[in-house]
């Protein structure tokens, strides 16, 4: 896992061809807007979260965010333990996100 700023997040995604963006917030938080093309896996629903992770390609790069960066950091650590090759945690989460949001 690597903690990265929004600037580096955007830069990496622009040059990455095989990645997944994961939003690990609750459905209520996601209603406030998510990043474009993000897959929602609620970290607080541990069974659904682990089941969702199990269906992902571990060789892809995974960009993970939450509200503040805490849950996404924990999610990245779990993913690393499960054998995911490359995970990035968005520092400051959506609280500090200045980019576009998509509203479900």
KAURFEN-V859567 format. One record per residue. N is the residue number from 1. PHI is phi in degrees with one decimal (NA if undefined). NEAR is the number of other ideal C-beta (glycine too) atoms within 8 Angstrom. D_CENTER is the distance of its C-alpha to the mean C-alpha in Angstrom with 1 decimal. Layout:
n->[N:N]
phi->[PHI:PHI]
near->[NEAR:NEAR]
d_center->[D_CENTER:D_CENTER]
//
This chain:
n->[1:2:3:4:5:6:7:8:9:10:11:12:13:14:15:16:17:18:19:20:21:22:23:24:25:26:27:28:29:30:31:32:33:34:35:36:37:38:39:40:41:42:43:44:45:46:47:48:49:50:51:52:53:54:55:56:57:58:59:60:61:62:63:64:65:66:67:68:69:70:71:72:73:74:75:76:77:78:79:80:81:82:83:84:85:86:87:88:89:90:91:92:93:94:95:96:97:98:99:100:101:102:103:104]
phi->[NA:-131.0:-83.3:-134.9:-78.6:-59.3:-61.0:-68.9:-54.2:-62.5:-61.2:-65.4:-63.3:-63.9:-107.5:-92.2:-98.9:-129.6:-145.7:-132.3:-104.1:-115.3:-102.4:-104.2:-82.4:-74.9:-56.1:-62.0:-67.7:-65.2:-63.5:-80.5:121.3:-125.6:-76.3:-54.9:67.6:-75.3:-95.8:-94.2:-131.3:-64.0:-61.9:-74.2:-102.5:-58.5:-65.4:-63.5:-63.1:-65.4:-60.6:-64.2:-62.8:-62.2:-90.6:-90.6:-77.7:-72.6:-87.0:-74.9:-84.4:-121.7:-100.6:-121.2:-141.8:-142.2:-71.3:-123.1:106.9:-75.9:-62.9:-66.8:-64.5:-63.3:-61.3:-61.7:-63.2:-63.1:-61.1:-60.8:-65.4:-82.8:100.2:-67.8:-76.5:-144.9:-127.5:-122.5:-106.5:-80.2:-62.5:82.5:53.5:-74.0:-59.9:-99.5:-65.6:-107.3:-75.8:-68.4:-128.0:-109.9:-103.3:-62.2]
near->[10:6:8:10:7:12:6:8:12:9:8:12:10:6:5:8:3:7:10:10:14:14:13:13:12:7:7:5:10:12:8:6:8:11:12:7:5:11:9:10:12:11:13:7:7:7:6:9:14:9:8:10:12:6:5:10:6:8:5:11:12:15:14:15:16:17:9:9:12:9:12:16:11:9:16:14:9:10:13:10:6:8:6:11:7:7:13:15:15:15:10:10:14:13:7:8:12:4:7:5:10:9:6:5]
d_center->[11.5:12.0:11.4:11.7:13.0:12.3:15.2:14.2:10.7:12.9:15.5:13.6:12.2:15.8:17.2:14.9:16.3:14.4:10.6:7.9:5.0:3.2:4.5:6.1:9.0:12.5:14.2:16.3:13.7:12.1:15.8:15.7:13.7:10.4:9.4:11.6:10.9:7.6:8.0:8.3:8.6:10.4:10.3:13.8:15.2:15.3:17.2:15.1:11.9:13.8:15.5:12.4:11.3:14.9:15.0:12.5:14.1:13.8:15.4:12.8:10.4:6.7:4.6:1.7:3.7:6.7:10.4:11.5:9.4:11.3:9.5:6.2:9.0:10.8:8.2:8.2:11.9:12.4:10.9:13.2:16.0:15.5:16.1:13.0:14.4:11.9:8.5:7.6:6.7:7.4:10.9:12.2:9.2:10.5:13.9:14.4:12.8:15.9:14.8:15.3:14.0:14.8:16.5:16.6]
//
